[in-house]
Every structure is written in C-alpha cells, then in structure tokens.
Amino acid sequence: MRTSSLFLAIAAIGGCLREPHGHQPPDASPQPPWPPAGVVVERARVADLDRDGFDDLVIASSGTTAPGVYVLMGSTAGVGATYRVQLSTAPTYDVDVADLDGDTNLEIAALSSPTEGHEDLSLFHANGPASWDAPWRQSLQSPPATVAGFPFNYRNWQVRMTALAGGHAAIALTLGKQPDYGVGLLQLSSVSKDGFETAAATLLAVPEFYYPTSIFFVAGGSASSVDLLVASYANVTRFPGVGTTGDPALDFQNHALAFAGCDLGHPAIVGGTDTWSAVVDTHPTLTRLGFDFTQPSVAAMLCATLDDGRDMDLAILGNPTPTEPDTIRSDTGTTVIVQPNLTVAADNMSLSTAEASRARTLPAGQTASALVSGDVDHDGVNELIAVSRDGAINCYRLGPTALEDCPWQPK
C-alpha cells in the first residue's frame, strides 16, 4: 500500500502549530445569537459534549465572513438560538467528535482550508466537559479543481476519528489529489494536551476513478475491533482492524451520492443514488441487500431511532432538482424524507419498508447542507435537524403520519 506524499511531514508531528490559548468551557463564554452573519454551513455533528444529558451541535462553516468550528449547546429550549464557542476561524468543511484518549471528554477534529491551495487537519484535545485545549494543526496539500473529470466539490472533504484498543486512535480523511487519490489514514500512538503522536500515515487507495464519498469506522468482527469502511462513487471497501490492506471492493452497482452508517442488529451502511437506496452488510463479508423506494437526488443520509427507540429509521436530505447533476454529490437539499422502521428479514438478505415514508420541504429560500439527529432538549426523543447553508435550524420529529415541528422550533 502506498504512503502518500501528503503525509510525509506528519511523522515530524512536533512541527504542528498550536494556538497560544485554549478554549474555556461554554458556560463561561459569551452567548452570541446564532447564526452569525455570513456563516456558510458545510456539515454538522451531534454529541453530548458537557455530559449534561442534552445533545449539542458542532457545525463546520466555510466562506470568508464567519468561517470556523462552532459549538451550539442543547437545552430545554432546544438548540440554535445562541452559540457558545468558536473553536477556529479557518474555512472548515467537515468536523468529527470522539473520545480518543478514554477520559470520557470528547475531542473535535476539523478539516479546513485556511488559504486557497492548502488543507489543514486540526485536533482539539478536550481538557474537560465541553472544554478544549488550543488545537494542534497539521498542514496538508489540497486537491485540485477537478478529480477524474468531475468538478471537485470541497464539501466532499470528510474527516472521521475513533479510539482503538491499547490507548491508540485513528483519524481518516478523504483526499482527492492524483496520484494521492483515496483516503488518508493516521494511526495515532497517543493523544494528549501536548499533541498527538503518529505511529503511521498511509494512503488507502480506492479503485481508480472512484472518488471516496463517505468514510466510516464501524464495529469489527470481534468485541474490541474496529473496521474502516470506504464508500466511493461505485463501490465499498473494508479495511479490517483499521489496517492498511482492504478486502476486495464490493460493486455498489450504481453511482452512489451519499452513505449512512446503520445498526440493523449488525453493522451495515445504506447508500443512496439519484433514484434508489441499497444496504451493504459489513460482516462477515460485504454483502449488498436489496432495498428500493422513490427518493430525490441525495445530498446526505443518516440512520437513527426517531420514534420507538427500537428499529432504525432512515433519513434523507434530498434535492428534487440538483443544481450540479454532473458532480459526484449534490450540494444541498430542500426536502427531508424519513423511511421509518427498517427491519431485516429472517433470511438476513432483505429489508422491510412497509411503513409509509414521511417528507417535509424546508422553508422557502432555504437549502440544507447538514442532516443530524440527537436529543438536544433531553426529553427522551431524538430530533431530526436539517441545518441550512445560512445556519437556520429546522427541527422535526417523526409523528404517526408526518414529520412534525419540534415543540421549541420557531414558527
């Protein structure tokens, strides 16, 4: 497996730059109104950052007026009225949240582009609940304007991270510069306030001409193992144990625009094209299960328990009239669709989707670029949140026959 030239400098991790001051807990910070003027939302994550039972929202913003990483805290009044912390001021295209060092505090990783032609990976080490040290940054080389004939969409930048056994961790990020074309994997030997030590940095190649659209860390074949899944435009590859050798790729049989990780009694992912969806079982081998229902072109997907807390519900952010039909992924979506209660048949080779889907169109003039789910008001029910490009928060709940507004959603 090749080692990407993008990562040669990472071995000298001591060369990373660190900002001079850390970030205090959100409760000690001002609470400016959300959204700030000029925010351009790319992606978002949900997690209970301060362990108070209320899920919180971490947002990546690009643009030039209000870029960076924003933290919005959940409360009985929901989320989205104010923000508590702006962790970075660089144009940011993706974020991820995970406890990398086992102290129950959640680290934040951000993939950003501080200047044209440069890409940065920033890691914010948590020194307490919802409190972070100043970030350690690693400069990377950005992709070009085109990839394999497709106009390059910066919103295809993705970063994921996970803790591993033995106090180790891993960070994966998508790359698009040929010949460094695939997913970069950083295997970390330690994570602390003093930075992170990289045991290895490797480029995990995907089949030629298939730019990776989604990356996931999922439960592996044993109780403590973790696998990395790389889903591309036309296939899915598994790297067992977050190793550098992938299983033979599974042909997805169509051009997939987005994927979502699901727990269907076993690890699985769902992929969506411009007209249908399919499920890929991840163990013991990659297996494609049949699944089909009418949907618009996919901008984002997720799996969550939105109603009874048992079966998985599939949520899709769709765009009936994508503005860039020739790109690998639609920019944004204007419709939220939920297919409730995905259940696996006894033969483990098909899904039941007998219950009718629900759909909502976002308010006029809004296009969303992030779709997340969590219990931000701590009432025991997971909300579905579509974040508009301009930062507007649209919150829905899965009702008996429709997607309903959250009780705290401004009318």
MIPA-59714 format. One record per residue (C-alpha): x, z, y; residue number from 0. Coordinates in nm, 2 decimals. Layout:
N
u;w;v;i
X;Z;Y;NUM
...
//
This chain:
411
u;w;v;i
0.00;0.00;0.00;0
0.14;-0.10;0.34;1
0.24;0.15;0.61;2
0.10;0.04;0.94;3
0.34;-0.01;1.23;4
0.08;0.16;1.44;5
0.16;0.49;1.27;6
0.54;0.49;1.26;7
0.55;0.72;1.57;8
0.32;0.97;1.41;9
0.60;1.11;1.19;10
0.75;1.24;1.51;11
0.44;1.43;1.59;12
0.63;1.66;1.83;13
0.63;1.37;2.07;14
0.25;1.41;2.12;15
0.14;1.51;2.47;16
-0.06;1.82;2.53;17
-0.26;1.90;2.84;18
-0.14;2.22;3.02;19
-0.47;2.42;2.99;20
-0.71;2.49;2.72;21
-1.09;2.48;2.74;22
-1.28;2.81;2.76;23
-1.60;2.89;2.57;24
-1.90;2.70;2.71;25
-2.08;3.03;2.82;26
-1.80;3.09;3.07;27
-1.82;2.74;3.22;28
-2.04;2.59;3.48;29
-2.35;2.41;3.35;30
-2.38;2.08;3.54;31
-2.70;1.88;3.48;32
-2.69;1.62;3.21;33
-2.64;1.32;3.22;34
-2.37;1.28;3.49;35
-2.39;0.96;3.69;36
-2.21;0.68;3.53;37
-2.19;0.81;3.17;38
-2.18;0.54;2.90;39
-2.27;0.69;2.56;40
-2.10;0.54;2.26;41
-2.15;0.79;1.98;42
-2.25;1.15;1.92;43
-2.22;1.42;1.66;44
-2.43;1.74;1.59;45
-2.28;2.07;1.47;46
-2.34;2.44;1.54;47
-2.02;2.49;1.75;48
-2.07;2.85;1.85;49
-2.24;2.97;1.53;50
-2.55;3.09;1.70;51
-2.79;2.90;1.48;52
-2.86;2.63;1.74;53
-2.71;2.30;1.67;54
-2.51;2.15;1.95;55
-2.43;1.79;2.06;56
-2.09;1.63;2.11;57
-2.10;1.30;2.30;58
-1.84;1.03;2.34;59
-1.86;0.84;2.68;60
-1.67;0.53;2.78;61
-1.69;0.35;3.11;62
-1.49;0.43;3.43;63
-1.71;0.67;3.62;64
-1.79;0.95;3.37;65
-1.58;0.89;3.06;66
-1.47;1.16;2.81;67
-1.60;1.40;2.55;68
-1.90;1.61;2.65;69
-2.04;1.92;2.47;70
-2.41;2.00;2.51;71
-2.53;2.33;2.37;72
-2.86;2.38;2.19;73
-3.11;2.64;2.29;74
-3.48;2.73;2.26;75
-3.52;2.47;2.54;76
-3.36;2.20;2.32;77
-3.06;2.01;2.43;78
-2.98;1.77;2.71;79
-3.07;1.95;3.03;80
-2.71;2.05;3.10;81
-2.36;2.01;2.96;82
-2.11;2.29;2.93;83
-1.77;2.14;2.87;84
-1.60;1.80;2.94;85
-1.30;1.81;2.70;86
-1.15;1.48;2.80;87
-1.17;1.23;3.09;88
-1.05;0.92;2.90;89
-1.29;0.65;2.80;90
-1.40;0.77;2.45;91
-1.56;0.56;2.17;92
-1.61;0.80;1.89;93
-1.59;1.17;1.80;94
-1.60;1.38;1.49;95
-1.64;1.75;1.42;96
-1.50;1.96;1.13;97
-1.32;2.28;1.04;98
-0.98;2.17;0.95;99
-0.79;2.50;0.91;100
-1.05;2.71;0.73;101
-1.12;2.97;1.01;102
-1.49;2.86;1.05;103
-1.43;2.73;1.40;104
-1.49;2.36;1.44;105
-1.22;2.12;1.56;106
-1.30;1.80;1.75;107
-1.13;1.46;1.71;108
-1.17;1.18;1.97;109
-1.08;0.82;1.97;110
-1.03;0.69;2.32;111
-0.87;0.42;2.53;112
-0.71;0.58;2.84;113
-0.60;0.24;2.97;114
-0.66;-0.12;2.87;115
-0.45;-0.21;2.56;116
-0.39;0.15;2.45;117
-0.58;0.36;2.19;118
-0.54;0.74;2.16;119
-0.63;0.99;1.89;120
-0.69;1.34;2.03;121
-0.73;1.65;1.83;122
-0.89;1.96;1.99;123
-0.80;2.27;1.79;124
-1.07;2.54;1.80;125
-0.94;2.89;1.90;126
-1.28;3.05;1.87;127
-1.65;2.96;1.85;128
-1.70;2.66;2.09;129
-1.36;2.71;2.25;130
-1.07;2.47;2.22;131
-0.70;2.45;2.30;132
-0.57;2.17;2.51;133
-0.56;1.86;2.29;134
-0.27;1.71;2.10;135
-0.27;1.33;2.15;136
-0.12;1.05;1.95;137
-0.09;0.71;2.12;138
-0.19;0.41;1.91;139
-0.19;0.04;1.97;140
-0.53;-0.11;2.05;141
-0.69;-0.40;1.86;142
-0.70;-0.75;2.03;143
-1.01;-0.90;2.18;144
-1.10;-1.09;1.86;145
-1.09;-1.00;1.49;146
-1.12;-1.26;1.22;147
-1.32;-1.49;1.45;148
-1.57;-1.22;1.56;149
-1.58;-1.09;1.92;150
-1.43;-0.74;1.89;151
-1.67;-0.47;1.98;152
-1.50;-0.15;2.09;153
-1.79;0.05;1.96;154
-1.67;-0.03;1.61;155
-1.39;0.23;1.67;156
-1.45;0.52;1.44;157
-1.28;0.85;1.35;158
-1.36;1.09;1.07;159
-1.18;1.40;0.95;160
-1.21;1.65;0.67;161
-1.04;1.96;0.53;162
-0.87;1.93;0.20;163
-0.76;2.18;-0.07;164
-0.44;2.38;-0.01;165
-0.48;2.41;0.37;166
-0.43;2.03;0.42;167
-0.66;1.80;0.61;168
-0.71;1.42;0.66;169
-0.81;1.20;0.95;170
-0.93;0.84;0.90;171
-0.98;0.59;1.18;172
-1.07;0.22;1.19;173
-0.81;-0.04;1.31;174
-0.86;-0.40;1.40;175
-0.52;-0.55;1.49;176
-0.40;-0.81;1.25;177
-0.20;-0.77;1.03;178
-0.27;-0.39;1.07;179
-0.63;-0.46;0.96;180
-0.82;-0.18;0.79;181
-0.84;0.20;0.81;182
-0.56;0.43;0.91;183
-0.52;0.75;0.71;184
-0.34;1.05;0.84;185
-0.27;1.31;0.58;186
-0.20;1.64;0.75;187
0.00;1.93;0.61;188
-0.11;2.18;0.87;189
-0.34;2.22;1.17;190
-0.29;2.49;1.44;191
-0.29;2.55;1.81;192
0.07;2.42;1.81;193
-0.04;2.08;1.69;194
-0.08;1.91;1.35;195
0.20;1.80;1.11;196
0.16;1.47;0.94;197
0.26;1.45;0.58;198
0.19;1.08;0.56;199
0.05;0.80;0.77;200
-0.08;0.49;0.58;201
-0.28;0.18;0.64;202
-0.56;0.14;0.38;203
-0.62;-0.23;0.37;204
-0.97;-0.37;0.32;205
-1.03;-0.72;0.18;206
-0.92;-0.99;0.42;207
-1.16;-1.09;0.70;208
-1.39;-0.80;0.64;209
-1.36;-0.56;0.93;210
-1.45;-0.20;0.83;211
-1.78;-0.10;0.98;212
-1.81;0.26;0.85;213
-1.59;0.53;0.70;214
-1.70;0.85;0.52;215
-1.55;1.15;0.35;216
-1.77;1.24;0.05;217
-1.76;1.49;-0.24;218
-1.53;1.36;-0.51;219
-1.56;1.38;-0.89;220
-1.46;1.74;-0.92;221
-1.58;2.05;-0.73;222
-1.29;2.06;-0.48;223
-1.20;1.70;-0.45;224
-1.28;1.46;-0.16;225
-1.30;1.08;-0.16;226
-1.27;0.84;0.13;227
-1.52;0.56;0.14;228
-1.45;0.25;0.35;229
-1.76;0.03;0.40;230
-1.69;-0.31;0.55;231
-1.89;-0.61;0.66;232
-1.94;-0.72;0.30;233
-1.81;-0.46;0.05;234
-1.74;-0.09;-0.02;235
-1.41;0.06;-0.14;236
-1.35;0.41;-0.26;237
-1.01;0.60;-0.23;238
-1.03;0.88;-0.48;239
-0.89;1.21;-0.37;240
-0.82;1.06;-0.02;241
-0.54;0.88;-0.19;242
-0.38;0.55;-0.08;243
-0.50;0.34;-0.38;244
-0.85;0.22;-0.37;245
-1.09;0.14;-0.65;246
-1.19;-0.23;-0.69;247
-1.42;-0.31;-0.40;248
-1.80;-0.34;-0.46;249
-1.95;-0.65;-0.32;250
-2.24;-0.55;-0.09;251
-2.39;-0.90;-0.13;252
-2.47;-0.94;0.23;253
-2.34;-0.88;0.59;254
-2.38;-0.50;0.64;255
-2.42;-0.39;1.00;256
-2.41;-0.02;0.95;257
-2.40;0.25;0.68;258
-2.52;0.61;0.64;259
-2.40;0.88;0.40;260
-2.68;1.04;0.19;261
-2.72;1.31;-0.07;262
-2.96;1.18;-0.33;263
-2.88;1.45;-0.58;264
-2.54;1.29;-0.59;265
-2.32;1.13;-0.32;266
-2.44;0.79;-0.20;267
-2.43;0.57;0.10;268
-2.70;0.34;0.24;269
-2.61;0.01;0.41;270
-2.83;-0.20;0.63;271
-2.82;-0.57;0.72;272
-3.04;-0.75;0.97;273
-3.34;-0.75;0.73;274
-3.30;-0.50;0.44;275
-3.12;-0.20;0.31;276
-2.94;-0.11;-0.02;277
-2.80;0.21;-0.17;278
-2.45;0.24;-0.31;279
-2.39;0.52;-0.57;280
-2.04;0.67;-0.53;281
-2.00;0.83;-0.87;282
-1.88;0.79;-1.14;283
-1.83;0.43;-1.02;284
-1.95;0.24;-0.71;285
-2.29;0.10;-0.81;286
-2.54;-0.09;-0.60;287
-2.91;0.02;-0.63;288
-3.20;-0.19;-0.52;289
-3.38;-0.09;-0.20;290
-3.56;-0.31;0.04;291
-3.80;-0.27;0.34;292
-3.86;-0.46;0.66;293
-3.65;-0.35;0.95;294
-3.49;-0.49;1.26;295
-3.12;-0.55;1.31;296
-2.94;-0.23;1.25;297
-2.73;-0.06;1.52;298
-2.70;0.28;1.35;299
-2.83;0.47;1.04;300
-2.84;0.82;0.91;301
-2.98;1.03;0.63;302
-3.13;1.37;0.69;303
-3.40;1.61;0.58;304
-3.65;1.58;0.86;305
-3.97;1.72;0.71;306
-4.00;1.92;0.39;307
-3.63;2.00;0.37;308
-3.61;1.86;0.02;309
-3.58;1.48;-0.01;310
-3.36;1.26;0.21;311
-3.52;1.07;0.49;312
-3.35;0.75;0.62;313
-3.35;0.70;0.99;314
-3.25;0.36;1.15;315
-3.18;0.27;1.51;316
-3.28;-0.09;1.53;317
-3.29;-0.38;1.77;318
-3.55;-0.64;1.70;319
-3.37;-0.89;1.93;320
-3.00;-0.81;1.91;321
-2.81;-0.93;2.22;322
-2.50;-1.03;2.02;323
-2.61;-1.18;1.69;324
-2.27;-1.31;1.61;325
-2.09;-0.98;1.62;326
-2.03;-0.76;1.32;327
-2.26;-0.48;1.46;328
-2.54;-0.48;1.72;329
-2.45;-0.29;2.03;330
-2.75;-0.07;2.07;331
-3.11;-0.02;1.95;332
-3.45;0.01;2.11;333
-3.65;0.13;1.81;334
-3.63;0.43;1.59;335
-3.76;0.39;1.23;336
-3.78;0.66;0.96;337
-3.84;0.59;0.59;338
-3.93;0.93;0.45;339
-3.85;1.08;0.12;340
-3.60;0.86;-0.06;341
-3.62;0.97;-0.42;342
-3.41;0.85;-0.71;343
-3.60;0.72;-1.02;344
-3.53;0.87;-1.36;345
-3.31;0.58;-1.46;346
-3.09;0.66;-1.15;347
-3.09;0.29;-1.07;348
-3.38;0.26;-0.82;349
-3.54;0.44;-0.53;350
-3.89;0.53;-0.44;351
-4.01;0.45;-0.09;352
-4.38;0.48;-0.15;353
-4.45;0.68;0.17;354
-4.51;0.47;0.48;355
-4.23;0.44;0.74;356
-4.28;0.57;1.10;357
-4.15;0.40;1.41;358
-4.11;0.47;1.78;359
-4.00;0.25;2.06;360
-3.77;0.41;2.32;361
-3.90;0.44;2.68;362
-3.89;0.11;2.88;363
-3.54;0.02;3.00;364
-3.36;0.24;2.75;365
-3.12;0.12;2.48;366
-2.97;0.39;2.25;367
-2.62;0.38;2.10;368
-2.62;0.71;1.91;369
-2.86;0.85;1.65;370
-2.81;1.20;1.52;371
-3.01;1.48;1.35;372
-2.99;1.86;1.38;373
-3.19;2.18;1.45;374
-3.10;2.21;1.82;375
-3.38;2.45;1.91;376
-3.33;2.67;1.60;377
-3.69;2.66;1.47;378
-3.61;2.56;1.11;379
-3.69;2.19;1.16;380
-3.44;1.91;1.20;381
-3.49;1.69;1.50;382
-3.40;1.32;1.53;383
-3.22;1.25;1.85;384
-3.16;0.90;1.99;385
-2.91;0.91;2.28;386
-2.94;0.63;2.53;387
-2.64;0.45;2.68;388
-2.71;0.62;3.01;389
-2.73;0.96;2.84;390
-3.10;1.01;2.82;391
-3.20;1.23;2.53;392
-3.50;1.11;2.32;393
-3.60;1.37;2.06;394
-3.85;1.31;1.78;395
-4.00;1.49;1.48;396
-4.13;1.35;1.16;397
-4.51;1.41;1.17;398
-4.76;1.34;0.89;399
-4.83;0.98;1.01;400
-4.60;0.92;1.31;401
-4.28;1.02;1.49;402
-4.38;1.28;1.74;403
-4.21;1.41;2.05;404
-4.02;1.73;2.02;405
-4.20;2.02;2.19;406
-3.93;2.05;2.45;407
-3.90;1.68;2.51;408
-3.97;1.60;2.88;409
-4.29;1.39;2.90;410
//
